[in-house]
Amino acid sequence: MPKVLIVNGPNLNLLGIREPEVYGRVTMEEYLERLRRRYPDVEITFFQSNHEGEIIDRLHADGFDPGLNGIILNAGAYTHTSLAIADAIRTITCPVVEVHISNIAAREPERHRSFLTGVCRGIISGFGMESYRLALESLL
């Protein structure tokens, strides 16, 4: 059975209520339920943290698992600030797909630069919550 880990960063625990005009009204739990129904033969694990070190620890813990098809990472604002997360991605052996719900290139200038894109297999940005599904498809 294929296995995929989804990792969300800071403030993404507020999906569904945080800036619904940007992020929509669907919670991550609701969307995970939809994904799991659509892909019943894929083991989808989820982790969210508002703390950079916890995200890095999770990447280290799972990123060397040869049975893991990949990691879908929405690092939130850490995308634009964290060399430490970029270094963790560079170190692990599992492919990582960077995901953003909004189109970061169409947002504030400080969100245009990603420290993660260059060390990820690819980036999917701007398709709302469906960005996660597209990333999942790319890993399968």
KOLTOR-222415 format. One record per atom (N, C-alpha, C): residue number from 1; residue in one letter; atom name; x, z, y. Coordinates in Angstrom, 2 decimals, always signed. Each point is the difference from the previous one (the first is absolute). Layout:
% residues N
KELUM     n   res   atom         X         Z         Y
KELUM   NUM     A     CA         X         Z         Y
...
END
This chain:
% residues 140
KELUM     n   res   atom         X         Z         Y
KELUM     1     M      N     +0.85     +0.00     -1.18
KELUM     1     M     CA     -0.85     +0.00     +1.18
KELUM     1     M      C     +0.90     +0.00     +1.24
KELUM     2     P      N     -0.23     -0.93     +0.93
KELUM     2     P     CA     +0.77     +0.00     +1.25
KELUM     2     P      C     -0.25     +1.28     +0.79
KELUM     3     K      N     +1.06     +0.45     +0.69
KELUM     3     K     CA     -0.09     +1.21     +0.81
KELUM     3     K      C     +0.49     -0.30     +1.41
KELUM     4     V      N     -0.77     +0.49     +0.99
KELUM     4     V     CA     +0.36     -0.19     +1.40
KELUM     4     V      C     -0.22     +1.33     +0.72
KELUM     5     L      N     +0.92     +0.32     +0.88
KELUM     5     L     CA     -0.11     +1.19     +0.85
KELUM     5     L      C     -0.27     -0.45     +1.43
KELUM     6     I      N     -1.00     +0.61     +0.61
KELUM     6     I     CA     -0.28     -0.22     +1.42
KELUM     6     I      C     +0.44     +1.25     +0.75
KELUM     7     V      N     +0.84     -0.19     +1.03
KELUM     7     V     CA     +0.49     +1.11     +0.81
KELUM     7     V      C     -0.43     -0.25     +1.45
KELUM     8     N      N     -0.71     +0.96     +0.56
KELUM     8     N     CA     -0.41     -0.06     +1.40
KELUM     8     N      C     +0.71     +1.08     +0.79
KELUM     9     G      N     +0.36     -0.35     +1.23
KELUM     9     G     CA     +0.70     +0.91     +0.88
KELUM     9     G      C     -0.92     +0.72     +0.97
KELUM    10     P      N     +0.59     +0.45     +1.12
KELUM    10     P     CA     -0.69     +0.90     +0.92
KELUM    10     P      C     -1.27     -0.58     +0.60
KELUM    11     N      N     -0.96     +0.89     +0.12
KELUM    11     N     CA     -1.30     -0.24     +0.62
KELUM    11     N      C     -0.92     -0.90     -0.81
KELUM    12     L      N     +0.49     -0.55     -1.10
KELUM    12     L     CA     -0.85     -0.86     -0.82
KELUM    12     L      C     -0.95     +0.82     -0.88
KELUM    13     N      N     +0.16     +1.31     -0.02
KELUM    13     N     CA     -0.98     +0.86     -0.63
KELUM    13     N      C     -1.30     +0.02     +0.80
KELUM    14     L      N     +0.04     -0.55     +1.22
KELUM    14     L     CA     -1.18     -0.02     +0.87
KELUM    14     L      C     -0.72     -1.35     -0.01
KELUM    15     L      N     +0.35     -0.86     -0.94
KELUM    15     L     CA     -0.70     -1.29     -0.08
KELUM    15     L      C     -1.49     +0.24     -0.15
KELUM    16     G      N     -0.76     -0.83     +0.70
KELUM    16     G     CA     -1.46     +0.14     -0.01
KELUM    16     G      C     -0.51     +0.70     +1.25
KELUM    17     I      N     +0.87     +0.85     +0.60
KELUM    17     I     CA     -0.40     +0.67     +1.24
KELUM    17     I      C     +0.98     -0.26     +1.14
KELUM    18     R      N     +1.23     -0.33     -0.31
KELUM    18     R     CA     +1.02     -0.25     +1.02
KELUM    18     R      C     -0.13     -1.43     +0.54
KELUM    19     E      N     -0.20     -0.14     +1.27
KELUM    19     E     CA     -0.06     -1.30     +0.66
KELUM    19     E      C     -0.69     -1.06     -0.88
KELUM    20     P      N     -1.29     +0.18     -0.25
KELUM    20     P     CA     -0.69     -0.94     -0.90
KELUM    20     P      C     +0.03     -1.44     +0.48
KELUM    21     E      N     +0.16     -0.22     +1.30
KELUM    21     E     CA     +0.09     -1.37     +0.52
KELUM    21     E      C     +1.29     -0.68     -0.45
KELUM    22     V      N     +1.00     +0.78     -0.36
KELUM    22     V     CA     +1.28     -0.55     -0.49
KELUM    22     V      C     +0.06     +0.07     -1.52
KELUM    23     Y      N     -0.37     +1.15     -0.58
KELUM    23     Y     CA     +0.21     +0.26     -1.41
KELUM    23     Y      C     -1.27     -0.08     -0.87
KELUM    24     G      N     -1.15     -0.18     +0.62
KELUM    24     G     CA     -1.23     -0.09     -0.77
KELUM    24     G      C     -0.62     +1.35     -0.28
KELUM    25     R      N     -1.09     -0.01     -0.73
KELUM    25     R     CA     -0.75     +1.22     -0.29
KELUM    25     R      C     +0.08     +0.43     -1.46
KELUM    26     V      N     +0.77     -0.71     -0.78
KELUM    26     V     CA     +0.12     +0.31     -1.42
KELUM    26     V      C     +1.13     +1.01     -0.19
KELUM    27     T      N     -0.26     +1.06     -0.76
KELUM    27     T     CA     +1.06     +0.96     -0.29
KELUM    27     T      C     +0.91     -0.56     -1.09
KELUM    28     M      N     +1.18     +0.56     -0.11
KELUM    28     M     CA     +0.92     -0.46     -1.05
KELUM    28     M      C     -0.58     +0.30     -1.38
KELUM    29     E      N     -0.67     +1.13     -0.14
KELUM    29     E     CA     -0.60     +0.35     -1.29
KELUM    29     E      C     -1.05     -1.03     -0.41
KELUM    30     E      N     -0.82     -0.42     +0.97
KELUM    30     E     CA     -1.01     -1.04     -0.29
KELUM    30     E      C     +0.67     -1.31     -0.39
KELUM    31     Y      N     +1.05     -0.36     +0.71
KELUM    31     Y     CA     +0.67     -1.26     -0.30
KELUM    31     Y      C     +0.72     +0.06     -1.35
KELUM    32     L      N     +0.62     +1.12     -0.30
KELUM    32     L     CA     +0.66     +0.15     -1.31
KELUM    32     L      C     -1.00     -0.15     -1.13
KELUM    33     E      N     -1.19     +0.56     +0.19
KELUM    33     E     CA     -1.06     -0.13     -1.02
KELUM    33     E      C     -0.34     -1.47     -0.22
KELUM    34     R      N     -0.11     -0.76     +1.08
KELUM    34     R     CA     -0.28     -1.44     -0.11
KELUM    34     R      C     +1.13     -0.73     -0.73
KELUM    35     L      N     +1.24     +0.31     +0.37
KELUM    35     L     CA     +1.14     -0.64     -0.65
KELUM    35     L      C     +0.02     +0.29     -1.49
KELUM    36     R      N     -0.23     +1.26     -0.35
KELUM    36     R     CA     +0.04     +0.38     -1.42
KELUM    36     R      C     -1.13     -0.65     -0.78
KELUM    37     R      N     -1.15     -0.21     +0.61
KELUM    37     R     CA     -1.09     -0.71     -0.67
KELUM    37     R      C     +0.36     -1.47     -0.18
KELUM    38     R      N     +0.62     -0.59     +1.01
KELUM    38     R     CA     +0.35     -1.43     -0.05
KELUM    38     R      C     +1.15     -0.26     -0.97
KELUM    39     Y      N     +0.89     +0.97     -0.16
KELUM    39     Y     CA     +1.18     -0.14     -0.86
KELUM    39     Y      C     +0.02     +1.12     -1.05
KELUM    40     P      N     -0.95     -0.01     -0.92
KELUM    40     P     CA     -0.09     +1.10     -0.97
KELUM    40     P      C     +1.20     +0.08     -0.95
KELUM    41     D      N     +0.74     -1.09     -0.12
KELUM    41     D     CA     +1.14     -0.01     -0.91
KELUM    41     D      C     +1.31     +0.31     +0.71
KELUM    42     V      N     -0.07     +0.47     +1.24
KELUM    42     V     CA     +1.18     +0.38     +0.76
KELUM    42     V      C     -0.09     +1.48     +0.31
KELUM    43     E      N     +1.07     +0.71     -0.30
KELUM    43     E     CA     +0.07     +1.42     +0.35
KELUM    43     E      C     +0.47     +0.09     +1.46
KELUM    44     I      N     -0.91     +0.44     +0.87
KELUM    44     I     CA     +0.30     +0.10     +1.43
KELUM    44     I      C     +0.12     +1.48     +0.36
KELUM    45     T      N     +1.21     +0.38     +0.42
KELUM    45     T     CA     +0.27     +1.37     +0.42
KELUM    45     T      C     +0.12     +0.00     +1.52
KELUM    46     F      N     -0.43     +1.09     +0.62
KELUM    46     F     CA     +0.01     +0.07     +1.45
KELUM    46     F      C     +0.68     +1.28     +0.48
KELUM    47     F      N     +0.75     -0.14     +1.09
KELUM    47     F     CA     +0.66     +1.14     +0.64
KELUM    47     F      C     -0.05     -0.21     +1.50
KELUM    48     Q      N     -0.31     +1.06     +0.74
KELUM    48     Q     CA     +0.01     -0.05     +1.46
KELUM    48     Q      C     +0.71     +1.23     +0.52
KELUM    49     S      N     +0.82     -0.19     +1.04
KELUM    49     S     CA     +0.63     +1.13     +0.66
KELUM    49     S      C     +0.22     -0.31     +1.47
KELUM    50     N      N     -0.10     +1.04     +0.79
KELUM    50     N     CA     +0.33     -0.09     +1.42
KELUM    50     N      C     +1.46     +0.35     +0.26
KELUM    51     H      N     +0.77     +0.22     -1.07
KELUM    51     H     CA     +1.37     +0.47     +0.12
KELUM    51     H      C     +0.98     -1.02     -0.58
KELUM    52     E      N     +0.93     -0.42     +0.81
KELUM    52     E     CA     +0.96     -1.02     -0.38
KELUM    52     E      C     +0.76     +0.35     -1.28
KELUM    53     G      N     +0.50     +1.21     -0.09
KELUM    53     G     CA     +0.77     +0.42     -1.17
KELUM    53     G      C     -0.81     -0.05     -1.29
KELUM    54     E      N     -1.28     +0.33     +0.07
KELUM    54     E     CA     -0.85     -0.06     -1.18
KELUM    54     E      C     -0.19     -1.45     -0.46
KELUM    55     I      N     -0.10     -0.92     +0.94
KELUM    55     I     CA     -0.12     -1.42     -0.35
KELUM    55     I      C     +1.27     -0.46     -0.69
KELUM    56     I      N     +1.14     +0.38     +0.54
KELUM    56     I     CA     +1.30     -0.36     -0.60
KELUM    56     I      C     +0.12     +0.61     -1.39
KELUM    57     D      N     -0.37     +1.27     -0.14
KELUM    57     D     CA     +0.05     +0.65     -1.32
KELUM    57     D      C     -0.86     -0.75     -1.01
KELUM    58     R      N     -1.17     -0.46     +0.40
KELUM    58     R     CA     -0.89     -0.71     -0.92
KELUM    58     R      C     +0.60     -1.36     -0.36
KELUM    59     L      N     +0.58     -0.70     +0.97
KELUM    59     L     CA     +0.66     -1.27     -0.30
KELUM    59     L      C     +1.13     +0.22     -1.00
KELUM    60     H      N     +0.80     +1.05     +0.19
KELUM    60     H     CA     +1.08     +0.31     -0.94
KELUM    60     H      C     -0.55     +0.35     -1.38
KELUM    61     A      N     -1.08     +0.76     -0.04
KELUM    61     A     CA     -0.55     +0.47     -1.28
KELUM    61     A      C     -0.55     -1.15     -0.84
KELUM    62     D      N     -0.62     -0.98     +0.64
KELUM    62     D     CA     -0.65     -1.08     -0.74
KELUM    62     D      C     +0.74     -1.33     +0.05
KELUM    63     G      N     +0.89     -0.15     +0.94
KELUM    63     G     CA     +0.62     -1.29     +0.27
KELUM    63     G      C     +1.00     -0.51     -1.01
KELUM    64     F      N     +0.33     +0.83     -1.00
KELUM    64     F     CA     +0.91     -0.43     -1.05
KELUM    64     F      C     -0.71     -0.17     -1.34
KELUM    65     D      N     -1.32     +0.16     +0.00
KELUM    65     D     CA     -0.81     -0.09     -1.22
KELUM    65     D      C     -0.12     -1.46     -0.43
KELUM    66     P      N     +0.60     -0.36     -1.14
KELUM    66     P     CA     -0.08     -1.41     -0.44
KELUM    66     P      C     -1.41     -0.42     -0.39
KELUM    67     G      N     -0.90     +0.96     -0.21
KELUM    67     G     CA     -1.38     -0.31     -0.36
KELUM    67     G      C     -0.91     -0.20     +1.20
KELUM    68     L      N     +0.54     +0.20     +1.20
KELUM    68     L     CA     -0.79     -0.15     +1.21
KELUM    68     L      C     +0.17     -1.42     +0.53
KELUM    69     N      N     -1.12     -0.72     +0.15
KELUM    69     N     CA     +0.05     -1.39     +0.49
KELUM    69     N      C     +0.40     -0.08     +1.46
KELUM    70     G      N     -0.31     +1.03     +0.77
KELUM    70     G     CA     +0.38     -0.02     +1.40
KELUM    70     G      C     -0.66     +1.10     +0.79
KELUM    71     I      N     +0.46     +0.10     +1.24
KELUM    71     I     CA     -0.51     +0.99     +0.95
KELUM    71     I      C     -0.56     -0.75     +1.20
KELUM    72     I      N     -1.20     +0.38     +0.39
KELUM    72     I     CA     -0.63     -0.50     +1.22
KELUM    72     I      C     +0.17     +1.10     +1.04
KELUM    73     L      N     +0.71     -0.30     +1.07
KELUM    73     L     CA     +0.34     +1.02     +0.99
KELUM    73     L      C     -0.57     -0.34     +1.37
KELUM    74     N      N     -0.88     +0.87     +0.48
KELUM    74     N     CA     -0.44     -0.03     +1.38
KELUM    74     N      C     +0.60     +1.25     +0.64
KELUM    75     A      N     +1.16     -0.16     +0.62
KELUM    75     A     CA     +0.73     +1.14     +0.56
KELUM    75     A      C     -0.53     +0.43     +1.36
KELUM    76     G      N     -1.07     -0.65     +0.47
KELUM    76     G     CA     -0.55     +0.37     +1.30
KELUM    76     G      C     +1.06     -0.12     +1.07
KELUM    77     A      N     +0.02     +0.93     +0.93
KELUM    77     A     CA     +0.94     -0.05     +1.11
KELUM    77     A      C     +1.46     +0.10     -0.44
KELUM    78     Y      N     +0.26     +0.54     -1.19
KELUM    78     Y     CA     +1.39     +0.04     -0.49
KELUM    78     Y      C     +0.57     -1.40     -0.21
KELUM    79     T      N     -0.86     -0.99     -0.12
KELUM    79     T     CA     +0.44     -1.39     -0.10
KELUM    79     T      C     +0.94     -0.35     +1.15
KELUM    80     H      N     -0.30     +0.53     +1.16
KELUM    80     H     CA     +0.69     -0.39     +1.22
KELUM    80     H      C     +1.12     +0.96     +0.39
KELUM    81     T      N     +0.21     +1.04     -0.81
KELUM    81     T     CA     +0.97     +1.04     +0.39
KELUM    81     T      C     +0.95     +0.44     -1.10
KELUM    82     S      N     -0.32     -0.27     -1.26
KELUM    82     S     CA     +0.70     +0.68     -1.08
KELUM    82     S      C     +1.04     -0.84     -0.72
KELUM    83     L      N     +1.25     +0.20     +0.38
KELUM    83     L     CA     +1.10     -0.57     -0.77
KELUM    83     L      C     +0.11     +0.70     -1.34
KELUM    84     A      N     -0.41     +1.27     -0.06
KELUM    84     A     CA     +0.09     +0.77     -1.24
KELUM    84     A      C     -0.92     -0.58     -1.07
KELUM    85     I      N     -1.21     -0.39     +0.35
KELUM    85     I     CA     -0.90     -0.63     -0.97
KELUM    85     I      C     +0.55     -1.37     -0.39
KELUM    86     A      N     +0.53     -0.74     +0.96
KELUM    86     A     CA     +0.61     -1.30     -0.31
KELUM    86     A      C     +1.15     +0.18     -1.00
KELUM    87     D      N     +0.83     +1.01     +0.21
KELUM    87     D     CA     +1.11     +0.26     -0.93
KELUM    87     D      C     -0.52     +0.35     -1.39
KELUM    88     A      N     -1.08     +0.76     -0.07
KELUM    88     A     CA     -0.58     +0.36     -1.30
KELUM    88     A      C     -0.49     -1.25     -0.72
KELUM    89     I      N     -0.67     -0.89     +0.72
KELUM    89     I     CA     -0.50     -1.24     -0.61
KELUM    89     I      C     +1.17     -0.85     -0.49
KELUM    90     R      N     +1.05     -0.07     +0.81
KELUM    90     R     CA     +1.18     -0.79     -0.35
KELUM    90     R      C     +0.65     +0.53     -1.29
KELUM    91     T      N     -0.11     +1.29     -0.22
KELUM    91     T     CA     +0.67     +0.65     -1.13
KELUM    91     T      C     -0.77     -0.13     -1.32
KELUM    92     I      N     -1.33     +0.06     +0.06
KELUM    92     I     CA     -0.77     +0.00     -1.24
KELUM    92     I      C     -0.03     -1.40     -0.62
KELUM    93     T      N     -0.36     -0.05     -1.27
KELUM    93     T     CA     +0.00     -1.27     -0.73
KELUM    93     T      C     -1.38     -0.67     -0.06
KELUM    94     C      N     -1.03     +0.75     +0.27
KELUM    94     C     CA     -1.37     -0.51     -0.06
KELUM    94     C      C     -0.31     -0.83     +1.24
KELUM    95     P      N     -0.69     -1.13     -0.14
KELUM    95     P     CA     -0.36     -0.78     +1.18
KELUM    95     P      C     -1.01     +0.75     +0.87
KELUM    96     V      N     +0.16     -0.15     +1.31
KELUM    96     V     CA     -0.89     +0.64     +0.97
KELUM    96     V      C     -0.59     -1.09     +0.89
KELUM    97     V      N     -1.31     +0.06     +0.19
KELUM    97     V     CA     -0.69     -0.89     +0.92
KELUM    97     V      C     -0.47     +0.84     +1.18
KELUM    98     E      N     +0.42     -0.38     +1.20
KELUM    98     E     CA     -0.41     +0.67     +1.23
KELUM    98     E      C     -1.39     -0.48     +0.37
KELUM    99     V      N     -0.87     +0.95     +0.34
KELUM    99     V     CA     -1.39     -0.32     +0.32
KELUM    99     V      C     -0.39     +0.65     +1.31
KELUM   100     H      N     -0.79     -0.74     +0.77
KELUM   100     H     CA     -0.61     +0.55     +1.21
KELUM   100     H      C     -1.43     -0.50     +0.08
KELUM   101     I      N     -0.89     +0.89     +0.35
KELUM   101     I     CA     -1.42     -0.34     +0.13
KELUM   101     I      C     -0.21     -0.92     +1.20
KELUM   102     S      N     +0.65     +0.35     +1.11
KELUM   102     S     CA     -0.10     -0.83     +1.21
KELUM   102     S      C     +1.18     -0.97     +0.04
KELUM   103     N      N     -0.10     -0.98     +0.87
KELUM   103     N     CA     +1.10     -0.94     +0.20
KELUM   103     N      C     +0.97     +0.64     +0.99
KELUM   104     I      N     +1.09     +0.55     -0.51
KELUM   104     I     CA     +0.91     +0.75     +0.87
KELUM   104     I      C     +0.64     -0.89     +1.07
KELUM   105     A      N     +0.10     -1.28     -0.25
KELUM   105     A     CA     +0.57     -0.92     +1.00
KELUM   105     A      C     -0.94     -0.24     +1.17
KELUM   106     A      N     -1.27     +0.33     -0.18
KELUM   106     A     CA     -0.99     -0.19     +1.06
KELUM   106     A      C     -0.32     +1.30     +0.72
KELUM   107     R      N     +0.75     +1.04     -0.31
KELUM   107     R     CA     -0.26     +1.32     +0.60
KELUM   107     R      C     +1.01     +0.32     +1.08
KELUM   108     E      N     +0.14     +1.24     +0.34
KELUM   108     E     CA     +0.91     +0.43     +1.04
KELUM   108     E      C     +1.43     -0.44     -0.34
KELUM   109     P      N     +0.80     -0.30     +1.01
KELUM   109     P     CA     +1.36     -0.50     -0.24
KELUM   109     P      C     +0.84     +0.90     -0.91
KELUM   110     E      N     -0.17     +1.31     +0.10
KELUM   110     E     CA     +0.79     +0.91     -0.84
KELUM   110     E      C     -0.36     -0.12     -1.48
KELUM   111     R      N     -1.11     -0.63     -0.31
KELUM   111     R     CA     -0.39     -0.19     -1.41
KELUM   111     R      C     +0.44     -1.36     -0.55
KELUM   112     H      N     +0.63     -0.81     +0.79
KELUM   112     H     CA     +0.40     -1.33     -0.45
KELUM   112     H      C     +1.20     +0.04     -0.95
KELUM   113     R      N     +0.88     +0.98     +0.16
KELUM   113     R     CA     +1.21     +0.08     -0.82
KELUM   113     R      C     -0.25     +0.89     -1.21
KELUM   114     S      N     +0.38     -0.51     -1.15
KELUM   114     S     CA     -0.08     +0.78     -1.24
KELUM   114     S      C     +1.40     +0.17     -0.57
KELUM   115     F      N     +0.37     +1.23     -0.26
KELUM   115     F     CA     +1.27     +0.28     -0.67
KELUM   115     F      C     -0.11     -0.26     -1.50
KELUM   116     L      N     -1.21     -0.23     -0.50
KELUM   116     L     CA     -0.22     -0.11     -1.44
KELUM   116     L      C     -0.06     -1.43     -0.51
KELUM   117     T      N     -0.44     -0.92     +0.83
KELUM   117     T     CA     -0.24     -1.37     -0.46
KELUM   117     T      C     +1.20     -0.61     -0.70
KELUM   118     G      N     +1.18     +0.20     +0.53
KELUM   118     G     CA     +1.21     -0.61     -0.57
KELUM   118     G      C     +0.42     +0.54     -1.34
KELUM   119     V      N     -0.53     +1.15     -0.40
KELUM   119     V     CA     +0.37     +0.58     -1.29
KELUM   119     V      C     -1.15     -0.03     -1.00
KELUM   120     C      N     -1.15     -0.53     +0.42
KELUM   120     C     CA     -1.16     -0.13     -0.89
KELUM   120     C      C     -0.07     -1.41     -0.57
KELUM   121     R      N     -0.70     -0.12     -1.11
KELUM   121     R     CA     -0.22     -1.32     -0.61
KELUM   121     R      C     -0.77     -0.91     +0.96
KELUM   122     G      N     -0.94     +0.59     +0.73
KELUM   122     G     CA     -0.80     -0.77     +0.94
KELUM   122     G      C     -0.83     +0.93     +0.86
KELUM   123     I      N     -0.75     -0.59     +0.90
KELUM   123     I     CA     -0.87     +0.76     +0.91
KELUM   123     I      C     -1.36     -0.67     +0.06
KELUM   124     I      N     -1.04     +0.83     -0.02
KELUM   124     I     CA     -1.36     -0.48     +0.18
KELUM   124     I      C     -0.61     +0.84     +1.12
KELUM   125     S      N     -0.45     -0.67     +1.04
KELUM   125     S     CA     -0.42     +0.69     +1.21
KELUM   125     S      C     -1.20     -0.70     +0.61
KELUM   126     G      N     -0.99     +0.80     +0.39
KELUM   126     G     CA     -1.08     -0.54     +0.80
KELUM   126     G      C     -1.27     -0.37     -0.73
KELUM   127     F      N     -0.10     +0.30     -1.27
KELUM   127     F     CA     -1.19     -0.37     -0.76
KELUM   127     F      C     -0.89     +1.20     -0.29
KELUM   128     G      N     +0.09     +1.01     +0.83
KELUM   128     G     CA     -0.79     +1.20     -0.20
KELUM   128     G      C     +0.39     +0.66     -1.31
KELUM   129     M      N     -0.94     +0.67     -0.60
KELUM   129     M     CA     +0.27     +0.69     -1.27
KELUM   129     M      C     +0.35     -0.99     -1.11
KELUM   130     E      N     -0.43     -1.25     +0.16
KELUM   130     E     CA     +0.32     -1.01     -1.00
KELUM   130     E      C     +1.50     -0.27     -0.09
KELUM   131     S      N     +0.76     +0.45     +0.99
KELUM   131     S     CA     +1.46     -0.11     -0.08
KELUM   131     S      C     +0.53     +0.68     -1.26
KELUM   132     Y      N     -0.62     +1.10     -0.41
KELUM   132     Y     CA     +0.42     +0.69     -1.22
KELUM   132     Y      C     -0.26     -0.87     -1.24
KELUM   133     R      N     -1.17     -0.63     -0.04
KELUM   133     R     CA     -0.32     -0.85     -1.14
KELUM   133     R      C     +0.96     -1.19     -0.08
KELUM   134     L      N     +0.29     -0.61     +1.14
KELUM   134     L     CA     +0.93     -1.12     +0.01
KELUM   134     L      C     +1.38     +0.42     -0.47
KELUM   135     A      N     +0.43     +1.18     +0.39
KELUM   135     A     CA     +1.28     +0.52     -0.46
KELUM   135     A      C     -0.03     +0.25     -1.51
KELUM   136     L      N     -1.10     +0.55     -0.48
KELUM   136     L     CA     -0.15     +0.24     -1.44
KELUM   136     L      C     +0.10     -1.32     -0.75
KELUM   137     E      N     -0.70     -1.02     +0.45
KELUM   137     E     CA     +0.06     -1.31     -0.62
KELUM   137     E      C     +1.44     -0.52     -0.05
KELUM   138     S      N     +0.73     +0.21     +1.08
KELUM   138     S     CA     +1.40     -0.50     +0.04
KELUM   138     S      C     +0.89     +0.70     -1.01
KELUM   139     L      N     -0.33     +1.23     -0.34
KELUM   139     L     CA     +0.82     +0.75     -0.96
KELUM   139     L      C     -0.38     -0.29     -1.44
KELUM   140     L      N     -1.21     -0.52     -0.20
KELUM   140     L     CA     -0.43     -0.31     -1.36
KELUM   140     L      C     +0.43     -1.40     -0.39
END
